[in-house]
Amino acid sequence: MLAIYVIGCIATPLQLGFGRLLIAGIFSVVHRIIQMSSRGVIRFRIWRLGHLLHDHFAEDPRSVTVPLEGAMTASFAQAGAPALACQVVPFRYVINSLEAAAVQLCEKVPLQAEEYDRVKSESEFRGGLALPLGVLLGLLAAPISPFLLPVAAAVSVGLIFQSHQLRQQSRRLLAMCLQLGYARSPLLDGFLAAVKRMRLPEDASAGTWSAALAVAATNLGDWELQTQIMDEFYPGLAAEEPKNVLDFLDFLMINDPDGVWVAVEGLRKYGRKVSDTYPTEPTPVA
């Protein structure tokens, strides 16, 4: 009995991970179709199909990112940040932090909290059931006819897609609650509090704020998020205005001098002009 319990505890997250990996693979194919359409490689009908499928297989479709961006812009504006500064914070980190803090909904909007719990539970149930049910149906169908195996696979894929759709629905609910002020994002609150302690000038540019957010992520011990913020800055805000690049590097020179060479390398990779006065390699250890 204990062995069965241990196997179940290990298998469930693996099954959910497999389902999300499958959806991510399909989404990458759809995204590739859209990219090819922009170069005129494929026909218009296939291009339209790609756009129709894009939101269905995206981890966070526009129905999630639009209210999320509105909520993030409002939070940054209240903190005195430029409107564009929120663009360097990846949406998935914010929505993931909300999933961990969804208990907030129980106090303010209990009906939405119940709906969120129901949708999330159904998503996890279908995702956890998809693989074992597909294997079981396959084992039952194989002795009858190998032509029934695609049916077993289709049932499994269908459950995975339903799980993904329900997960999108739960994240959409969280994004709307954040925009309406029914919930707070621990990630955003922690970031903005950390940046406020840095006492940025009132006229700080989006480049300065982007660097401050990257440093705040480092101070909070989340180096992966720090890398993601910088990767969002290089092709985005760095291209908006050359001053953003200078302000970004100047702030790092003061607050994170050991990591400036990484930023210089990343900026030049995207064709941004960077002065030779900034370091281009790690500071040698004495």
KOLLO-152246 format. One line per field, with one value per residue: residue number from 1; x, y, z of N, C-alpha, C in turn. Coordinates in Angstrom, 2 decimals, decimal comma. Layout:
% KOLLO-152246
n: c(NUM ...)
n_X: c(X ...)
n_Y: c(Y ...)
n_Z: c(Z ...)
ca_X: c(X ...)
ca_Y: c(Y ...)
ca_Z: c(Z ...)
c_X: c(X ...)
c_Y: c(Y ...)
c_Z: c(Z ...)
This chain:
% KOLLO-152246
n: c(1 2 3 4 5 6 7 8 9 10 11 12 13 14 15 16 17 18 19 20 21 22 23 24 25 26 27 28 29 30 31 32 33 34 35 36 37 38 39 40 41 42 43 44 45 46 47 48 49 50 51 52 53 54 55 56 57 58 59 60 61 62 63 64 65 66 67 68 69 70 71 72 73 74 75 76 77 78 79 80 81 82 83 84 85 86 87 88 89 90 91 92 93 94 95 96 97 98 99 100 101 102 103 104 105 106 107 108 109 110 111 112 113 114 115 116 117 118 119 120 121 122 123 124 125 126 127 128 129 130 131 132 133 134 135 136 137 138 139 140 141 142 143 144 145 146 147 148 149 150 151 152 153 154 155 156 157 158 159 160 161 162 163 164 165 166 167 168 169 170 171 172 173 174 175 176 177 178 179 180 181 182 183 184 185 186 187 188 189 190 191 192 193 194 195 196 197 198 199 200 201 202 203 204 205 206 207 208 209 210 211 212 213 214 215 216 217 218 219 220 221 222 223 224 225 226 227 228 229 230 231 232 233 234 235 236 237 238 239 240 241 242 243 244 245 246 247 248 249 250 251 252 253 254 255 256 257 258 259 260 261 262 263 264 265 266 267 268 269 270 271 272 273 274 275 276 277 278 279 280 281 282 283 284 285 286)
n_X: c(0,83 1,94 3,89 2,34 1,18 3,45 4,32 2,12 2,29 4,60 4,05 1,85 2,62 4,45 2,83 1,22 3,23 4,05 1,78 1,70 4,08 3,50 1,46 2,96 4,71 2,97 2,13 4,53 4,82 2,58 3,25 5,49 4,33 2,95 5,11 6,33 4,34 4,49 6,62 5,69 5,79 3,92 0,48 -2,40 -4,69 -3,69 -2,20 -4,26 -5,43 -3,34 -3,29 -5,81 -5,49 -3,51 -4,08 -5,47 -3,58 -1,61 0,19 -0,57 -3,11 -4,36 -6,57 -5,73 -3,27 -3,90 -5,67 -3,83 -1,59 -2,76 -3,26 -0,64 0,52 -0,95 -0,15 2,59 2,45 1,34 3,50 5,15 6,57 7,70 5,32 6,02 7,80 6,88 6,95 9,18 8,91 8,17 5,03 4,21 5,51 4,26 1,56 1,94 2,77 0,42 -1,17 -0,11 -0,99 -3,73 -5,51 -6,23 -8,55 -10,62 -11,43 -12,32 -13,80 -15,57 -17,12 -15,80 -13,46 -14,27 -14,99 -12,53 -11,07 -12,57 -12,28 -9,49 -9,05 -10,43 -8,89 -6,40 -7,23 -8,09 -5,68 -4,03 -5,31 -5,18 -2,87 -2,59 -5,17 -5,13 -3,09 -4,27 -6,59 -5,27 -4,01 -6,23 -7,32 -5,41 -5,30 -7,67 -7,80 -5,23 -5,88 -7,45 -5,82 -5,10 -7,47 -7,42 -5,19 -6,18 -8,17 -6,61 -5,08 -7,17 -8,10 -5,86 -5,83 -8,28 -7,61 -5,65 -7,15 -8,86 -6,98 -6,07 -8,44 -8,60 -6,35 -7,06 -9,15 -7,77 -6,17 -8,11 -9,14 -6,92 -6,68 -9,04 -8,60 -9,12 -7,22 -3,76 -0,51 2,09 4,65 4,85 4,36 6,52 8,67 8,24 8,40 11,06 12,37 11,56 13,00 15,45 15,36 14,89 15,21 12,54 12,17 13,17 14,16 12,70 14,72 16,38 14,58 14,20 16,73 16,82 14,79 15,91 18,13 16,75 15,53 17,80 18,64 16,52 17,05 16,29 17,63 17,05 14,76 15,89 17,58 15,63 14,31 16,31 16,66 14,22 14,45 16,53 15,67 13,40 12,62 15,16 15,38 13,61 14,55 17,74 18,70 17,68 19,34 21,80 21,07 20,29 22,72 24,32 23,07 23,45 26,24 26,65 25,17 25,40 28,11 29,62 28,06 27,73 29,09 27,76 25,30 26,19 27,13 24,74 23,20 24,69 24,42 21,88 22,26 22,48 23,94 26,75 28,86 32,46 33,47 32,29 32,62 33,54 34,00 34,24 35,17 38,44 39,24 40,88)
n_Y: c(-1,21 1,23 1,49 1,84 4,29 5,97 5,73 6,86 9,51 10,34 9,90 11,55 14,42 14,07 13,25 15,53 17,30 16,11 16,51 19,34 19,74 18,58 20,29 22,64 21,93 21,72 24,36 25,66 24,78 25,96 28,63 28,77 28,47 30,89 32,67 31,90 32,64 35,39 35,88 35,18 32,51 30,50 29,64 31,86 30,82 28,85 30,51 31,97 29,89 29,29 31,61 31,40 29,14 29,91 31,25 29,20 27,28 28,63 29,29 31,44 33,13 35,99 36,82 36,53 37,92 40,59 41,81 41,38 42,91 45,43 45,59 45,42 47,72 49,69 49,23 49,81 52,48 53,64 53,39 55,26 54,69 54,64 54,05 52,02 50,42 48,10 46,19 44,58 42,64 39,32 37,94 35,37 34,88 36,63 35,74 33,17 33,70 34,67 32,38 31,02 32,60 32,59 32,28 34,72 35,47 34,29 35,92 38,36 37,86 35,33 33,67 33,72 32,58 29,97 29,17 29,32 27,32 25,08 24,98 24,77 22,35 20,56 20,83 19,76 17,19 16,10 16,35 14,63 12,24 11,68 10,35 7,71 6,69 6,70 4,81 2,53 2,20 1,76 -0,70 -2,30 -2,04 -2,95 -5,88 -6,28 -4,72 -3,12 -0,74 0,62 1,86 4,59 5,80 5,47 7,05 9,51 10,01 10,39 12,66 14,46 14,79 15,98 18,40 19,49 19,80 21,76 23,91 24,42 25,18 27,55 28,97 29,20 30,76 33,03 33,95 34,64 36,71 38,63 39,16 40,30 42,63 43,94 44,50 42,66 40,91 40,65 40,70 38,88 38,87 41,26 43,17 42,68 43,27 46,01 47,12 46,55 48,06 50,62 50,98 51,52 54,12 55,64 58,39 60,74 61,22 58,99 56,91 54,44 52,66 52,82 51,88 49,30 48,17 48,43 46,66 44,26 44,12 44,03 41,52 39,92 40,54 39,43 36,83 35,46 34,42 33,43 34,83 37,36 37,11 36,70 39,18 40,90 39,77 40,40 43,12 43,72 43,27 44,84 47,49 48,58 49,17 51,20 53,75 55,28 56,34 54,73 52,50 53,55 54,49 52,09 50,59 52,33 52,31 49,64 49,63 50,94 49,50 46,77 45,96 43,72 42,33 43,78 43,30 41,12 42,26 44,09 42,37 41,06 43,23 44,04 41,80 42,06 44,14 46,68 49,88 50,23 51,90 51,72 52,09 50,59 47,53 44,46 41,89 39,49 40,74 40,15 37,80 38,56)
n_Z: c(0,00 0,81 -1,14 -3,44 -2,84 -2,79 -5,45 -6,73 -5,78 -7,04 -9,72 -10,45 -10,59 -12,69 -14,79 -15,14 -15,87 -18,27 -19,83 -20,02 -21,34 -23,79 -24,73 -24,86 -26,90 -29,10 -29,19 -29,87 -32,49 -33,69 -33,27 -34,85 -37,36 -37,58 -37,61 -40,02 -41,75 -41,69 -43,31 -45,73 -46,45 -46,19 -46,97 -46,91 -45,63 -43,91 -42,30 -41,03 -39,60 -37,86 -36,24 -35,07 -33,50 -31,79 -29,27 -28,05 -27,39 -26,06 -23,04 -21,45 -22,67 -24,59 -23,15 -20,59 -20,39 -21,07 -19,01 -16,97 -17,70 -17,53 -14,75 -13,76 -14,88 -13,57 -10,90 -11,04 -11,80 -9,52 -7,87 -8,89 -11,17 -14,63 -17,26 -19,06 -17,72 -16,52 -18,44 -18,45 -16,58 -16,52 -17,45 -16,62 -14,21 -12,47 -12,52 -11,58 -9,00 -8,02 -8,05 -5,91 -3,89 -3,86 -1,83 -0,87 -2,14 -0,77 1,32 0,19 -2,19 -2,06 -3,75 -6,23 -5,34 -4,75 -7,33 -8,60 -7,21 -7,96 -10,78 -11,04 -9,70 -11,35 -13,65 -12,83 -12,20 -14,70 -16,09 -14,61 -15,04 -17,73 -18,96 -17,64 -18,24 -21,03 -21,48 -20,34 -21,96 -24,34 -23,86 -23,61 -26,14 -27,94 -28,20 -29,55 -31,95 -33,75 -34,94 -33,20 -31,44 -32,06 -31,21 -28,45 -27,92 -28,76 -26,87 -24,59 -25,36 -25,72 -23,07 -21,97 -23,39 -22,49 -19,80 -20,06 -21,10 -18,93 -17,06 -18,21 -17,88 -15,08 -14,54 -15,94 -14,38 -12,04 -13,04 -13,72 -11,18 -9,98 -11,52 -10,83 -8,23 -6,23 -5,38 -4,45 -5,85 -4,58 -5,66 -7,23 -5,22 -3,51 -5,21 -5,85 -3,32 -2,69 -4,64 -3,94 -1,61 -2,64 -3,29 -5,78 -8,09 -8,77 -11,46 -12,70 -15,38 -17,67 -18,20 -15,92 -13,98 -14,93 -14,53 -11,76 -10,99 -11,85 -10,15 -7,73 -7,96 -7,81 -5,20 -3,82 -4,16 -6,44 -9,07 -11,56 -12,36 -12,42 -14,63 -16,59 -16,56 -17,52 -20,03 -21,15 -21,29 -23,14 -25,97 -25,93 -24,17 -24,40 -27,05 -27,38 -26,64 -26,75 -24,35 -22,37 -22,39 -21,48 -18,91 -17,75 -17,68 -16,18 -13,69 -12,97 -12,80 -10,42 -8,51 -9,04 -9,93 -10,69 -12,47 -14,76 -17,17 -18,24 -18,96 -20,88 -22,84 -23,53 -24,52 -26,75 -28,28 -29,27 -30,96 -29,82 -29,20 -27,26 -25,03 -24,95 -22,47 -20,53 -18,69 -20,33 -19,61 -16,91 -13,66 -12,62 -10,05 -7,08)
ca_X: c(0,00 2,83 4,55 1,36 1,03 4,66 4,28 1,09 2,79 5,62 3,50 0,91 3,28 5,07 1,77 0,87 4,34 4,01 0,69 2,11 5,13 2,83 0,80 4,02 5,22 1,99 2,16 5,73 4,54 1,65 4,02 6,36 3,48 2,69 6,36 6,53 3,34 4,93 7,59 5,03 6,19 2,76 -0,73 -3,17 -5,62 -2,91 -1,87 -5,44 -5,58 -2,33 -3,72 -6,95 -5,02 -2,47 -4,56 -5,94 -2,46 -0,69 0,06 -1,38 -3,64 -4,60 -7,58 -4,99 -2,22 -4,43 -5,96 -2,62 -0,79 -3,43 -3,03 0,77 0,75 -1,52 0,70 3,84 2,14 1,18 4,84 5,89 7,41 7,20 4,32 6,62 8,72 6,31 7,11 10,33 8,54 7,41 3,67 4,01 5,97 3,24 0,39 2,32 2,76 -0,99 -1,68 0,32 -1,65 -5,15 -6,32 -6,73 -9,90 -11,62 -11,92 -12,99 -14,76 -15,63 -17,68 -14,72 -12,50 -14,81 -14,90 -11,12 -10,71 -13,24 -11,66 -8,12 -9,11 -10,83 -7,74 -5,42 -7,81 -8,01 -4,27 -3,50 -6,00 -5,00 -1,87 -2,95 -6,35 -4,70 -2,36 -5,25 -7,38 -4,40 -3,81 -7,49 -7,62 -4,39 -5,66 -8,85 -7,35 -4,27 -6,48 -8,10 -4,82 -5,24 -8,61 -6,94 -4,32 -7,01 -8,82 -5,59 -4,77 -8,34 -8,11 -4,76 -6,27 -9,28 -6,88 -4,99 -8,19 -9,31 -5,88 -6,17 -9,61 -8,27 -5,40 -7,83 -9,89 -6,81 -5,76 -9,21 -9,22 -5,81 -6,99 -10,15 -8,16 -9,55 -6,05 -2,47 0,56 3,25 5,85 4,85 4,49 7,90 9,54 8,07 8,92 12,52 12,83 11,35 14,10 16,61 15,15 15,13 14,68 11,18 12,21 13,95 13,67 12,34 15,97 16,78 13,65 14,46 17,92 16,47 14,02 16,86 18,90 15,83 15,39 19,03 18,61 15,52 17,55 15,70 18,54 16,39 13,91 16,78 18,00 14,47 14,06 17,31 16,37 13,06 14,87 17,42 14,97 12,23 12,81 16,46 15,21 12,70 15,29 19,13 18,93 17,36 20,53 22,78 20,56 20,31 24,10 24,83 22,52 24,14 27,61 26,65 24,54 25,80 29,22 30,13 27,20 27,56 29,61 26,71 24,34 26,84 27,14 23,36 22,77 25,37 23,86 20,69 22,63 22,43 25,23 27,22 30,17 33,56 33,87 31,70 33,39 33,02 34,36 34,16 36,29 39,27 39,27 42,22)
ca_Y: c(0,00 2,38 1,60 2,40 5,71 6,67 5,77 7,84 10,86 10,67 9,84 12,63 15,61 13,72 13,24 16,92 17,88 15,59 17,20 20,72 19,66 18,31 21,54 23,59 21,51 22,11 25,82 26,06 24,53 27,02 29,89 28,68 28,71 32,33 33,31 31,63 33,41 36,78 35,95 34,76 31,15 29,61 30,23 32,71 30,02 28,23 31,61 32,24 28,77 29,46 32,64 30,89 28,15 30,48 31,45 27,94 26,48 29,47 29,11 32,58 33,81 37,43 37,04 36,57 38,93 41,96 42,34 41,33 44,08 46,59 45,60 45,72 49,12 50,50 49,07 50,54 53,90 54,05 53,45 56,33 54,17 54,87 53,06 50,91 49,65 46,80 45,25 43,68 41,57 38,31 37,73 34,07 34,95 37,32 34,90 32,05 34,17 34,78 31,04 30,67 33,48 32,65 32,27 36,08 35,60 33,77 37,00 39,44 37,34 33,88 32,94 33,55 31,64 28,63 28,87 29,07 26,00 24,05 24,90 24,27 20,93 19,82 20,83 18,80 15,84 15,65 16,20 13,44 11,04 11,51 9,36 6,33 6,24 6,40 3,53 1,46 2,00 1,18 -2,11 -3,01 -1,98 -3,63 -7,26 -6,29 -4,23 -2,01 0,49 1,30 2,57 6,05 6,25 5,59 8,22 10,70 10,24 10,95 14,03 15,28 15,13 16,93 19,70 20,00 20,26 23,02 24,93 24,75 25,92 28,90 29,61 29,55 31,88 34,20 34,41 35,31 37,96 39,59 39,55 41,22 43,92 44,58 44,83 41,66 40,15 41,30 39,81 38,96 39,18 42,69 43,93 42,54 44,01 47,46 47,50 46,51 49,20 51,85 51,11 52,03 55,57 56,14 59,75 60,76 61,23 57,83 56,40 53,03 51,91 52,76 51,01 47,93 47,73 48,30 45,42 43,15 44,08 43,58 40,07 39,33 40,69 38,51 35,47 34,82 34,76 33,10 35,97 38,46 36,86 36,91 40,62 41,47 39,29 41,15 44,51 43,87 43,50 45,69 48,89 49,07 49,67 52,35 55,00 55,01 56,73 53,60 51,64 54,22 54,49 50,70 50,21 53,19 51,83 48,39 49,95 51,37 48,55 45,40 46,12 42,43 41,77 44,71 42,73 40,26 43,15 44,63 41,28 40,85 44,38 44,00 40,67 42,58 45,27 47,97 50,54 50,33 52,53 50,85 52,37 49,58 46,27 43,43 40,58 39,49 41,31 39,06 37,62 38,80)
ca_Z: c(0,00 0,87 -2,45 -4,37 -2,49 -3,23 -6,92 -7,09 -5,50 -8,04 -11,08 -10,74 -11,17 -13,96 -15,80 -15,41 -16,61 -19,64 -20,55 -20,31 -22,35 -25,07 -25,14 -25,25 -28,20 -30,12 -29,27 -30,62 -33,91 -34,11 -33,31 -36,03 -38,53 -37,63 -38,04 -41,44 -42,51 -41,80 -44,41 -46,95 -46,81 -46,21 -47,51 -46,00 -44,83 -42,83 -41,39 -40,20 -38,68 -36,83 -35,31 -34,31 -32,54 -30,94 -27,91 -27,48 -26,89 -25,29 -21,59 -21,01 -23,86 -24,43 -22,10 -19,33 -20,40 -21,17 -17,67 -16,16 -18,04 -16,96 -13,31 -13,51 -15,21 -12,48 -9,71 -11,26 -11,81 -8,12 -7,27 -9,53 -12,24 -15,99 -17,65 -19,80 -16,90 -16,16 -19,55 -18,26 -15,63 -17,27 -16,95 -15,98 -12,83 -11,69 -12,38 -10,73 -7,61 -7,62 -7,77 -4,56 -2,93 -4,22 -0,60 -0,65 -2,69 0,18 2,17 -0,54 -3,18 -1,82 -4,89 -7,19 -4,75 -4,97 -8,76 -8,90 -6,67 -8,75 -12,11 -10,89 -9,35 -12,56 -14,55 -12,32 -12,29 -16,09 -16,45 -13,96 -15,54 -19,18 -19,35 -17,26 -18,96 -22,40 -21,46 -20,08 -23,18 -25,35 -23,53 -23,90 -27,57 -28,76 -28,60 -30,43 -33,26 -33,62 -35,45 -32,09 -30,63 -32,19 -30,42 -27,07 -27,87 -28,91 -25,58 -23,70 -25,81 -25,45 -21,65 -21,76 -23,90 -21,56 -18,62 -20,41 -21,20 -17,58 -16,41 -18,75 -17,27 -13,69 -14,57 -16,39 -13,21 -11,16 -13,67 -13,58 -9,77 -9,74 -12,15 -10,11 -6,88 -5,27 -4,95 -4,60 -6,26 -3,67 -6,44 -7,54 -3,98 -3,04 -6,12 -5,71 -2,00 -2,78 -5,46 -3,16 -0,65 -3,37 -3,39 -7,14 -8,31 -9,30 -12,92 -13,17 -16,67 -17,73 -18,13 -14,51 -13,28 -15,35 -13,81 -10,34 -10,84 -11,98 -8,90 -6,69 -8,11 -7,27 -3,75 -3,28 -4,36 -7,62 -10,17 -12,83 -12,70 -12,78 -16,01 -17,44 -16,65 -18,41 -21,38 -21,65 -21,53 -24,30 -27,25 -25,74 -23,78 -24,87 -28,41 -27,38 -26,52 -26,36 -22,95 -21,51 -22,31 -20,62 -17,53 -17,30 -17,37 -15,11 -12,42 -12,66 -12,41 -9,02 -7,60 -9,34 -10,89 -11,17 -13,48 -15,88 -18,42 -18,79 -19,61 -22,08 -23,83 -23,99 -25,32 -28,05 -29,02 -29,95 -31,81 -29,14 -29,10 -25,88 -24,95 -24,56 -21,09 -19,65 -18,74 -21,24 -19,10 -15,44 -12,90 -12,10 -8,59 -6,56)
c_X: c(0,87 3,51 3,62 1,20 2,23 4,68 3,27 1,57 3,81 5,00 2,63 1,59 3,96 4,03 1,37 1,97 4,38 2,94 1,08 3,21 4,53 2,17 1,84 4,60 4,27 2,01 3,37 5,54 3,62 2,39 4,93 5,57 3,22 3,93 6,61 5,56 3,77 5,95 7,00 5,36 4,99 1,53 -1,52 -4,09 -4,90 -2,51 -3,05 -5,65 -4,57 -2,73 -4,92 -6,51 -4,05 -2,94 -5,02 -4,80 -1,44 -0,89 -0,81 -1,86 -3,89 -5,63 -6,96 -4,02 -2,75 -4,82 -4,73 -1,72 -1,42 -3,19 -1,58 1,09 0,23 -0,65 2,00 3,59 1,97 2,52 5,70 6,79 6,85 6,27 4,94 7,49 8,20 6,54 8,25 10,03 7,69 6,06 3,55 4,49 4,91 2,03 0,70 2,35 1,34 -1,58 -1,31 -0,40 -3,15 -6,06 -6,86 -8,18 -10,97 -12,21 -12,78 -14,08 -14,85 -16,19 -16,62 -13,66 -12,96 -14,71 -13,46 -10,70 -11,32 -12,54 -10,25 -8,11 -9,49 -9,66 -6,71 -5,94 -7,70 -6,56 -3,64 -4,11 -5,64 -4,06 -2,24 -4,19 -6,00 -3,96 -3,32 -6,09 -6,54 -4,18 -5,07 -7,76 -6,66 -4,78 -6,83 -8,43 -6,36 -4,82 -7,21 -7,11 -4,88 -6,42 -8,20 -6,05 -5,12 -7,72 -7,85 -5,27 -5,94 -8,42 -7,01 -5,17 -7,34 -8,62 -6,22 -6,01 -8,69 -8,23 -5,86 -7,31 -9,31 -7,31 -6,08 -8,60 -8,97 -6,39 -6,85 -9,33 -8,10 -6,12 -8,07 -9,80 -8,61 -8,39 -4,80 -1,43 1,73 4,53 5,94 5,06 5,92 8,88 9,46 8,58 10,45 13,06 12,64 12,47 15,38 16,53 15,55 14,60 13,31 11,15 13,02 13,31 13,30 13,60 16,45 15,88 13,89 15,68 17,63 15,68 14,93 17,68 18,02 15,63 16,61 19,04 17,61 15,91 16,98 16,55 17,92 15,51 14,76 17,24 16,85 14,16 15,04 17,07 15,15 13,47 15,64 16,65 13,82 12,55 14,15 16,36 14,33 13,47 16,72 19,41 18,62 18,56 21,54 22,34 20,60 21,72 24,66 24,32 23,21 25,58 27,70 26,20 24,92 26,96 29,74 29,29 27,01 28,00 28,58 25,69 24,92 26,82 25,75 22,87 23,41 24,87 22,64 20,99 22,54 23,84 25,59 28,63 31,23 34,02 33,30 32,48 32,72 33,40 34,35 35,40 37,14 39,30 40,68 42,75)
c_Y: c(1,26 2,61 2,24 3,91 6,51 6,81 6,81 9,27 11,29 10,80 11,05 13,89 15,32 13,73 14,67 17,61 17,41 16,30 18,62 20,75 19,42 19,57 22,56 23,24 21,91 23,63 26,30 25,85 25,63 28,35 29,92 28,95 30,21 33,08 33,11 32,43 34,86 36,97 35,46 33,36 30,22 30,37 30,98 31,88 29,35 29,29 31,93 31,13 28,88 30,48 32,19 29,93 28,73 30,61 30,16 27,14 27,32 29,21 30,22 33,34 35,29 37,72 37,04 37,75 40,36 42,50 42,34 42,54 45,36 46,71 45,97 47,17 50,03 50,43 49,86 52,05 54,43 54,18 54,54 55,89 54,56 53,74 51,83 50,01 48,25 45,75 44,26 42,56 40,54 38,02 36,43 34,07 35,60 36,42 33,68 32,46 34,33 33,42 30,61 31,49 33,60 32,63 33,67 36,23 35,17 34,88 38,00 38,93 35,81 33,08 32,70 32,58 30,20 28,22 28,56 27,68 24,89 23,87 24,33 22,78 20,08 19,74 19,78 17,37 15,30 15,44 14,96 12,15 10,70 10,36 7,94 5,81 5,89 5,08 2,38 1,16 1,38 -0,31 -2,92 -3,08 -2,80 -5,06 -7,31 -5,87 -3,10 -0,69 1,27 2,08 4,09 6,61 6,44 6,82 9,52 11,04 10,90 12,40 14,96 15,70 16,15 18,32 20,31 20,53 21,61 24,16 25,37 25,52 27,35 29,66 30,04 30,73 33,16 34,79 35,16 36,66 39,03 40,07 40,51 42,60 44,66 44,89 43,83 40,83 40,99 40,28 39,94 39,33 40,67 43,53 43,86 43,31 45,51 47,95 47,53 47,69 50,51 52,08 51,62 53,54 56,13 57,57 59,69 60,69 60,05 57,25 54,94 52,15 51,75 51,81 49,54 47,36 47,52 47,02 44,20 43,00 43,59 42,07 39,35 39,40 39,75 37,05 34,74 35,19 34,42 34,26 37,18 38,33 37,12 38,39 41,27 41,02 39,97 42,59 44,67 44,12 44,49 47,14 49,45 49,65 50,91 53,67 54,70 55,35 55,58 52,68 52,24 54,18 53,09 50,31 51,05 52,71 50,53 48,64 50,32 50,24 47,09 45,41 44,81 41,85 42,64 44,07 41,80 41,10 43,72 43,59 41,06 41,98 44,36 42,84 41,11 43,84 46,62 48,57 50,75 50,91 51,53 51,09 51,34 48,27 45,23 42,03 40,64 40,12 40,18 39,03 37,74 37,54)
c_Z: c(0,00 -0,48 -3,47 -4,13 -3,01 -4,75 -7,40 -6,89 -6,55 -9,43 -11,42 -11,28 -12,50 -15,09 -16,16 -16,22 -18,06 -20,46 -20,94 -21,36 -23,73 -25,60 -25,60 -26,61 -29,33 -30,31 -30,06 -32,11 -34,46 -34,24 -34,52 -37,31 -38,69 -38,10 -39,53 -42,29 -42,69 -42,91 -45,73 -47,39 -46,96 -46,68 -46,43 -45,10 -43,66 -41,82 -40,47 -39,18 -37,53 -35,79 -34,47 -33,21 -31,51 -29,49 -27,25 -26,84 -26,11 -23,80 -21,00 -22,24 -23,58 -23,36 -20,71 -19,31 -20,44 -19,80 -16,76 -16,42 -17,48 -15,46 -12,98 -13,80 -14,11 -11,23 -9,85 -11,25 -10,39 -7,41 -7,89 -10,65 -13,60 -16,41 -18,30 -18,94 -16,57 -17,25 -19,33 -17,27 -16,37 -16,62 -16,14 -14,53 -11,94 -11,46 -11,52 -9,26 -7,10 -7,29 -6,35 -3,48 -3,20 -3,00 -0,29 -1,11 -1,70 1,03 1,41 -1,48 -3,04 -2,99 -5,95 -6,67 -4,95 -6,44 -9,16 -8,42 -7,52 -10,11 -12,03 -10,57 -10,56 -13,54 -14,11 -12,42 -13,72 -16,53 -15,84 -14,48 -16,97 -19,53 -18,92 -17,99 -20,41 -22,48 -21,26 -21,31 -24,28 -25,11 -23,83 -25,40 -28,41 -29,13 -29,58 -31,84 -33,06 -34,14 -34,36 -31,22 -30,82 -31,40 -28,96 -26,92 -27,95 -27,60 -24,62 -24,06 -25,54 -23,99 -21,33 -22,23 -23,00 -20,29 -18,87 -20,49 -19,83 -16,81 -16,91 -18,06 -15,83 -13,64 -15,05 -15,21 -12,25 -11,73 -13,53 -12,13 -9,40 -10,31 -11,38 -8,65 -5,83 -4,73 -5,19 -5,01 -5,30 -4,41 -6,73 -6,29 -3,45 -3,89 -5,87 -4,35 -2,01 -3,57 -4,70 -2,16 -1,32 -3,58 -4,76 -7,26 -8,97 -10,82 -13,48 -14,43 -16,57 -17,67 -16,70 -13,73 -13,67 -14,64 -12,33 -10,08 -10,94 -10,70 -7,74 -6,74 -7,55 -5,75 -3,08 -3,51 -5,55 -8,85 -11,53 -13,28 -13,09 -14,23 -16,97 -17,63 -17,62 -19,86 -21,99 -22,00 -22,83 -25,60 -27,15 -25,46 -24,24 -26,27 -28,46 -27,42 -26,09 -24,90 -22,00 -21,32 -21,35 -19,16 -16,93 -16,85 -16,23 -13,75 -12,01 -12,21 -10,93 -8,10 -7,84 -10,33 -11,45 -12,31 -14,71 -17,20 -19,07 -19,55 -20,91 -23,20 -24,40 -24,88 -26,71 -28,91 -29,82 -30,77 -31,15 -29,04 -27,63 -25,89 -24,47 -23,12 -20,11 -19,79 -19,64 -20,80 -17,57 -14,80 -12,34 -10,58 -8,10 -5,86)
